[in-house]
């Protein structure tokens, strides 16, 4: 084992606080930093999350850590897989896994640290840092693979156990600039068909995380290299180009996180793909394509009527599908949608309006008047509202 100085420079405050709390309890509970957290720290990258492992009983360790970071015991979320979620902190008991069939969820049982590391997917994820003395446990040459830029599975049947590891590997590789180690790439090709054994929701969760990667095009290159793109989207040959266009649209509109995933998913939706597409999202996509001709001639007030009910991801979808609407969509996203009436519902009640639907209608009308330049300040809004109340507007 080597030595590592734990200096979470550049990590979010909540991660740093959680790490400090775990370090303060490390002697008592034997906390280890594992998985992506250990990997990123060793690679010199700021931590974006916190993955912790305990070799003993999970519940006492979880409660002690929750108390130290200020989380109520009832807010701890336990799972049947010997894991606990404390706010953004993931805590797990060291465990072994048994897969009864390909692509199935595993049966888990308590184990020691070395067994836990041996159940993991890639060598770069099978690293552990003991928080008590900051020593690094590297049983599978993960640090060497990081230096060499390689994605290497630590078990020959890794993808048979869990085909989502192919997608996860592409995410890690795209983020860290890694490529498939030769035997690992061959195993991914041989087991890619097992992606079809996954439920659409399970596969979709992994793909949605991929769309949120900063270097998503590199992730897609890795999937394409092992034939996974063709396996997931068998009838679509333009996945990379379409996804890249959607990601560019989201970046232009400042769309991030889950909204970005939904936008990309909608753009590359294919009835023949292995992924689910919610009916509600399908309806929104169809609505946007249907109104796109009207948007070309719409004034600002019309844009509000047509787009205010559309979720943010829908704007990314629309821009990717209809790039000629770029100026319209940008104007709505960054200017029009921010224009609101200066008056609020309580102001109208104070002017003499009765509670009811009329209040909402008047507020919408005031916003329209502002967008069309007929009203420019609060006093003019009050005069307009009073005139409308008297029946003179």
matplotlib code that plots the C-alpha trace (Angstrom):
import matplotlib.pyplot as plt

x = [0.0, 1.1, 0.5, -1.8, -2.4, -6.1, -6.4, -9.9, -8.9, -11.6, -14.3, -17.7, -18.0, -20.5, -18.1, -15.2, -17.4, -18.6, -15.0, -13.8, -16.6, -15.7, -12.1, -13.0, -14.8, -12.4, -10.6, -13.8, -15.6, -12.8, -14.1, -12.5, -12.9, -13.7, -15.0, -15.1, -14.2, -10.9, -10.2, -10.7, -8.7, -5.8, -6.0, -5.8, -9.3, -11.7, -14.4, -17.9, -19.4, -18.5, -18.4, -17.5, -17.2, -17.3, -16.3, -18.5, -22.2, -23.7, -26.4, -24.2, -21.7, -24.4, -26.0, -22.7, -21.8, -25.2, -25.0, -21.5, -22.7, -26.0, -28.4, -31.4, -31.4, -34.8, -33.3, -30.9, -32.1, -31.1, -31.3, -31.5, -28.0, -26.3, -26.0, -27.2, -27.7, -27.0, -27.9, -25.3, -23.1, -23.1, -22.1, -21.9, -21.0, -18.2, -20.0, -19.7, -22.1, -23.6, -25.2, -27.5, -27.9, -26.6, -27.7, -29.6, -29.4, -27.0, -27.6, -25.3, -23.8, -21.4, -17.7, -14.3, -12.7, -10.6, -13.7, -15.6, -12.9, -12.8, -16.5, -16.0, -16.0, -12.7, -9.3, -9.5, -12.7, -11.2, -9.1, -9.6, -8.1, -8.1, -9.3, -7.6, -4.1, -4.6, -3.0, -4.0, -5.1, -4.6, -5.0, -5.7, -3.1, -5.7, -3.1, -1.0, -4.0, -4.8, -1.2, -1.5, -4.9, -6.6, -10.1, -9.6, -12.1, -10.8, -13.0, -13.5, -17.2, -17.7, -19.9, -21.9, -22.7, -23.7, -23.8, -24.4, -20.7, -20.1, -21.9, -20.3, -16.9, -17.6, -18.6, -15.4, -13.2, -14.7, -14.3, -10.7, -9.4, -9.1, -9.5, -10.5, -7.7, -7.5, -9.1, -11.6, -12.7, -13.0, -15.1, -17.4, -17.9, -18.7, -21.1, -22.8, -25.8, -26.6, -27.6, -30.8, -31.4, -31.6, -34.9, -35.3, -35.4, -32.2, -30.3, -31.9, -30.6, -27.0, -27.5, -29.0, -25.9, -23.8, -25.6, -24.6, -20.8, -18.8, -17.0, -20.0, -18.7, -15.7, -18.1, -20.0, -16.8, -16.0, -19.4, -19.2, -15.7, -17.3, -20.5, -22.7, -24.3, -25.5, -26.8, -28.8, -30.0, -30.0, -32.0, -30.3, -27.0, -26.9, -26.8, -23.5, -24.4, -27.9, -26.7, -23.9, -26.3, -28.6, -25.8, -24.7, -28.2, -28.3, -25.0, -26.2, -29.3, -27.6, -29.5, -27.7, -28.3, -31.4, -33.0, -30.1, -30.5, -34.2, -33.5, -31.0, -33.2, -36.0, -33.8, -32.5, -35.7, -36.3, -39.1, -36.5, -34.1, -33.7, -34.6, -37.9, -39.5, -42.2, -45.6, -45.5, -42.2, -43.4, -46.4, -44.3, -41.9, -44.9, -46.4, -43.2, -42.7, -46.4, -46.1, -42.7, -44.2, -46.1, -43.0, -41.5, -44.1, -44.8, -44.3, -43.1, -46.6, -47.3, -44.1, -45.2, -48.5, -46.9, -43.8, -44.4, -45.8, -42.9, -40.2, -36.6, -35.5, -38.1, -36.3, -33.1, -35.0, -36.7, -33.4, -31.7, -34.6, -35.3, -31.9, -33.5, -35.5, -32.3, -32.9, -36.5, -35.6, -32.7, -34.8, -37.5, -35.0, -33.0, -35.3, -39.0, -39.6, -38.1, -40.5, -43.2, -45.9, -44.8, -48.1, -48.9, -52.2, -52.3, -51.9, -55.0, -57.0, -56.0, -57.2, -60.6, -60.5, -62.3, -60.4, -60.8, -59.7, -60.0, -56.9, -54.8, -56.3, -55.4, -51.9, -51.4, -52.9, -50.6, -47.6, -48.7, -49.1, -45.6, -44.2, -45.9, -44.6, -48.0, -47.1, -43.6, -43.9, -45.8, -48.0, -49.2, -50.0, -52.1, -54.0, -54.6, -55.8, -58.2, -59.5, -60.1, -61.9, -64.2, -64.8, -62.9, -59.8]
y = [0.0, 3.5, 6.8, 9.6, 13.0, 13.7, 17.3, 17.7, 20.9, 22.1, 19.7, 21.1, 22.2, 19.4, 16.8, 18.3, 18.4, 14.8, 13.6, 15.5, 13.9, 10.4, 11.0, 12.0, 8.6, 6.5, 5.0, 3.8, 2.5, 1.9, 4.1, 3.8, 6.1, 3.9, 3.7, 6.9, 9.1, 7.2, 7.0, 10.8, 11.8, 9.6, 11.0, 14.5, 15.4, 17.3, 14.9, 15.4, 12.9, 10.8, 7.0, 5.5, 1.9, 0.4, -3.2, -3.6, -3.1, -0.5, 1.1, 2.2, 3.7, 5.4, 6.9, 8.1, 9.8, 11.3, 12.8, 14.3, 15.9, 17.1, 14.7, 13.3, 9.5, 9.3, 10.9, 8.0, 5.9, 2.3, -0.2, -4.1, -4.0, -3.1, 0.6, 3.8, 7.3, 10.3, 13.4, 13.2, 10.7, 7.1, 4.6, 0.9, -2.1, -4.2, -7.0, -9.8, -10.3, -13.3, -13.2, -16.2, -15.2, -12.7, -9.1, -9.9, -7.9, -9.5, -11.2, -9.5, -10.6, -9.0, -9.5, -7.9, -5.0, -7.2, -9.2, -5.9, -4.5, -7.8, -7.5, -4.2, -3.5, -1.7, -1.7, 2.1, 1.7, -1.0, 1.4, 2.2, 4.8, 4.2, 7.4, 6.5, 6.6, 7.8, 4.6, 3.3, -0.3, -1.1, -4.9, -4.7, -2.2, 0.6, 3.3, 1.8, 1.7, 5.4, 6.3, 4.2, 5.5, 2.1, 0.8, -2.8, -5.1, -7.1, -10.2, -12.0, -12.3, -8.7, -7.7, -11.0, -10.1, -6.5, -5.2, -1.7, -1.7, -1.2, 2.1, 3.0, 2.3, 4.6, 7.4, 6.9, 6.7, 9.8, 11.7, 10.6, 10.2, 6.3, 3.8, 0.1, -2.3, -4.9, -7.8, -5.6, -4.2, -7.7, -8.7, -5.7, -6.7, -10.3, -9.4, -6.4, -8.4, -8.7, -5.0, -6.4, -8.3, -5.2, -3.4, -0.2, 1.8, 0.2, 0.8, 4.3, 5.4, 4.7, 6.4, 9.4, 9.8, 9.5, 12.5, 14.6, 14.0, 17.1, 15.1, 13.1, 12.8, 10.9, 8.6, 7.9, 7.1, 4.4, 2.9, 2.9, 1.2, -1.9, -1.9, -0.8, 2.1, -0.2, -2.6, 0.1, 1.9, -0.9, 1.1, 4.5, 5.3, 8.9, 8.6, 10.4, 13.3, 13.7, 13.5, 16.0, 18.4, 18.1, 18.6, 21.7, 23.1, 22.4, 24.1, 27.1, 27.3, 26.6, 23.3, 20.9, 17.8, 15.7, 18.3, 17.8, 14.0, 14.4, 16.7, 14.3, 11.3, 13.0, 14.0, 10.5, 8.6, 5.6, 3.1, 0.3, 1.4, -0.4, 2.7, 3.8, 7.1, 8.4, 9.2, 12.7, 13.5, 12.0, 14.4, 17.4, 16.6, 16.2, 19.4, 21.4, 20.0, 20.9, 24.5, 25.2, 26.9, 29.3, 30.2, 31.7, 34.4, 34.8, 38.0, 37.9, 37.6, 34.7, 33.0, 33.2, 31.5, 28.8, 28.0, 28.9, 25.5, 23.7, 22.3, 23.5, 20.3, 20.9, 24.1, 22.0, 19.4, 22.1, 23.9, 20.6, 19.6, 23.1, 25.0, 27.7, 28.8, 29.5, 33.3, 32.8, 30.2, 32.2, 35.3, 33.4, 31.6, 34.6, 37.6, 37.0, 34.4, 36.7, 39.5, 39.5, 41.8, 44.1, 43.5, 40.3, 38.7, 40.5, 43.8, 43.1, 42.1, 45.4, 47.2, 45.7, 42.4, 39.5, 36.3, 33.9, 33.0, 36.7, 37.5, 35.1, 36.3, 39.9, 39.1, 37.3, 40.2, 42.6, 40.5, 40.5, 44.3, 44.7, 42.3, 44.3, 47.6, 49.0, 49.1, 50.0, 50.5, 49.6, 52.8, 52.0, 48.5, 49.8, 52.2, 49.4, 47.0, 49.7, 50.4, 46.7, 46.4, 49.3, 47.6, 50.3, 48.3]
z = [0.0, -0.8, 0.9, -0.2, 1.3, 1.4, 0.2, -1.5, -3.2, -5.6, -4.3, -3.3, 0.3, 1.2, -0.1, 1.9, 5.1, 4.6, 4.1, 7.2, 9.2, 7.9, 8.8, 12.3, 12.7, 10.7, 13.7, 15.2, 12.0, 9.6, 6.8, 3.4, 0.4, -2.5, -6.1, -8.2, -5.2, -4.5, -8.3, -8.9, -5.8, -6.8, -10.4, -9.0, -9.8, -7.4, -6.0, -7.3, -4.9, -1.8, -1.8, 1.5, 2.7, 6.1, 6.9, 10.0, 10.6, 8.3, 10.6, 13.5, 11.1, 9.1, 12.2, 13.6, 10.3, 9.9, 13.4, 12.6, 9.4, 10.8, 9.1, 11.1, 11.5, 9.8, 6.7, 6.1, 3.2, 3.4, 0.5, 0.4, -1.2, 2.1, 1.2, 2.8, 1.4, 3.7, 1.7, -1.1, 0.7, -0.4, 2.4, 1.8, 3.9, 2.3, 0.5, -2.0, -4.9, -6.6, -10.0, -10.7, -14.4, -16.9, -16.5, -13.3, -10.1, -7.6, -4.3, -1.7, 1.6, 4.0, 3.3, 3.9, 2.1, -0.2, -1.3, -1.9, -4.1, -6.1, -7.0, -8.8, -12.5, -13.5, -12.0, -11.7, -9.6, -7.4, -5.3, -1.6, 0.6, 4.4, 6.0, 9.3, 7.9, 4.3, 2.9, -0.6, -1.2, -4.9, -5.5, -9.2, -10.5, -10.9, -10.4, -13.2, -15.5, -14.7, -15.7, -18.9, -19.8, -19.8, -18.9, -17.7, -16.1, -13.2, -13.9, -17.2, -16.6, -15.5, -18.4, -18.2, -14.6, -15.4, -19.0, -17.8, -17.0, -20.7, -20.6, -17.3, -18.7, -21.6, -19.1, -17.1, -20.1, -21.7, -18.5, -17.7, -21.3, -21.0, -23.8, -23.7, -22.7, -25.5, -23.7, -22.0, -25.4, -26.8, -23.8, -24.3, -27.9, -27.0, -24.3, -25.9, -26.9, -23.1, -23.2, -24.7, -21.5, -19.4, -18.6, -20.5, -17.3, -16.0, -19.2, -19.5, -16.1, -17.3, -20.6, -19.0, -16.8, -20.0, -21.5, -18.5, -19.0, -20.1, -22.7, -23.9, -27.6, -26.3, -24.3, -27.5, -29.4, -26.8, -27.1, -30.8, -30.7, -29.0, -31.0, -28.2, -30.1, -32.7, -30.1, -28.2, -31.3, -34.0, -36.6, -36.2, -37.7, -36.8, -33.0, -32.5, -34.8, -33.4, -29.8, -30.5, -32.0, -29.0, -26.6, -28.5, -28.2, -24.5, -24.0, -25.9, -23.8, -20.5, -19.9, -17.6, -15.5, -16.0, -18.3, -20.7, -20.6, -21.4, -24.3, -25.8, -25.2, -27.1, -30.0, -30.6, -29.7, -31.8, -31.4, -32.2, -29.5, -26.1, -24.2, -22.8, -23.7, -21.4, -22.9, -21.4, -23.0, -26.3, -26.2, -25.4, -28.3, -30.7, -29.5, -30.1, -33.6, -34.3, -33.2, -34.8, -37.9, -35.7, -33.7, -36.8, -37.0, -33.2, -31.3, -27.7, -26.2, -28.5, -27.5, -23.9, -24.8, -26.8, -24.7, -21.1, -20.2, -22.0, -19.6, -20.1, -21.8, -24.5, -25.6, -26.1, -28.1, -30.2, -31.0, -31.9, -34.2, -35.7, -35.8, -38.0, -34.9, -33.0, -32.6, -31.6, -29.0, -27.6, -27.4, -25.4, -23.2, -22.1, -22.5, -23.1, -20.4, -17.8, -18.4, -15.8, -14.6, -11.8, -10.0, -8.1, -7.2, -3.8, -5.6, -7.7, -4.6, -3.0, -6.1, -5.6, -7.6, -6.1, -5.6, -8.5, -12.1, -13.2, -11.2, -13.2, -16.5, -15.7, -14.7, -18.0, -19.8, -18.0, -19.0, -22.6, -22.6, -21.2, -23.9, -26.6, -25.3, -24.4, -20.7, -19.3, -15.6, -12.4, -12.4, -16.0, -14.9, -12.0, -14.3, -16.8, -14.1, -12.7, -16.2, -16.8, -13.5, -14.4, -17.8, -19.7, -20.8]

ax = plt.figure().add_subplot(projection="3d")
ax.plot(x, y, z, "-o")
ax.set_aspect("equal")
plt.show()
